[in-house]
Amino acid sequence: MNRNNYIIEIALILGLTFIFSILNIRICPFFYLFNIPCPGCGLTRSITFLLKGNIIESIKYNILGIPLVVCCTIYFIFSILKREYLIDGFLINRKKLIIIIIIITFIIVQLINIFNPRLY
């Protein structure tokens, strides 16, 4: 599949997510099953506040909003410049380290989200 198709799919998913956020519809199966927020809960609101320039509110909803926007922006820029192979090479060469960092980050964010009253 072409990388441009991935960008279009991501844009469609983000658009639907923002619509659900505006309508205050929670679509998190993790929350419905276990009645606690997952590491991704609050990300839409976090990104929305970040795009509005309200960094403090963004962090209060989910600290992962900032790195997610930064990573997506970097990938988008590299994609426009036709340099995705640089990101691919970086990720492949540091695969184990990146997996460990992601797991630790998700555990920390999960613990933060469990005690975050904004997500209930």
N, C-alpha and C positions, 0 to 999 in steps of 0.2 A: 504494500500500500504506500502511496506517495505521502511524504511528510506534510504536504499542504492539506491533505485530507485529515491528518491528525489535528492540525490547527483548526480546521473548520469544525471537527467534532468537539474539540475542547471548547470552542466558542459557543457552540449550541448547548453543550452541557452547562457551561457557566451561565448562559442566558436563562435556561430553565431553572437553574438553582436560584438566580436572583429573583425570578418571578415567584417561586415558592417562598423565598424569604420575604418578599413584599406582602404576599398573601398570608404570611405567618403560618405556613404549612411545614411541619417537621417531617422529613422523609428518612430519618435515620433508623434503620431496623435494629441497630445495636441498642438505641435508647428504648425502643418499644419492647425489646426482648428482656433487657436487664434493668431498665429504669434508671440507668446512669449514662451520662454523656460519654461518647467515644472520643478518641483523640482529634477527630475531625469536626466534632460539634462546635458550632460557633464560627467556623471558618468563613462562611458566606458573609455573616455580619462583620467579621473582622476585616475581610477584604473590602467590603462596602465602606466601612469607616476609614480604612487606609486610603482608598481612592478619593474620599472626601477630604483627606488631609488631617484627619483626627487620629493621630498615631496612638495616643494614650487609650482611647476607647477601643481601638483595634487590638491592642495588646490585652486589654481586659477581657475581650471575648475569646480570643485564641491567639497565643503567641506565635503559632505557625503561619499566620497570615502574612507576616512580613517576609520570612524566607521564601514562602511559596510565590509571592508576587515577584520577588527579586529573581528567583530561579526561572520563572516563566518569562520574565522580561529578557533575561540573558539568553535563554533558548530562542525566543522570538527574534532577537537581534542577530544571533548566529545563523538562524534559519534564513533570514532575509539576505544575509551576506554569503549564503551557501557554504557555511563553515561548520555544519553540524558534526562533521567527522572529528573536530577538535573536542567537542563535548563527549562524543561517543568514546574516543580514545581515553580521555580523562577518567570517565566512569568505568571503563573496562579495566584499566590499569590499577585502579584503586577499589575494586569491587568489594573485597572483604571489609576494608575500613569503612566504606560508605554504608554497607549493611549494618555494621556494628553501631555506627553513629545514628542511623535511622531507628534502630531498635531501642537504643538508649533514649533518644529524643522522644519517641512515641510513649515509652514508659513514663518519662517525666511529665509529658503533656497530659497523659491519662490521669496521673495523680493530681495535677493542677486542676484539670477539668472536673474531676469528681467533687472537688470542694469549691467550684465556681458557681455561686448562686445565680449568675446571669444565664446559665444554660439549662435551668430547670423550669 
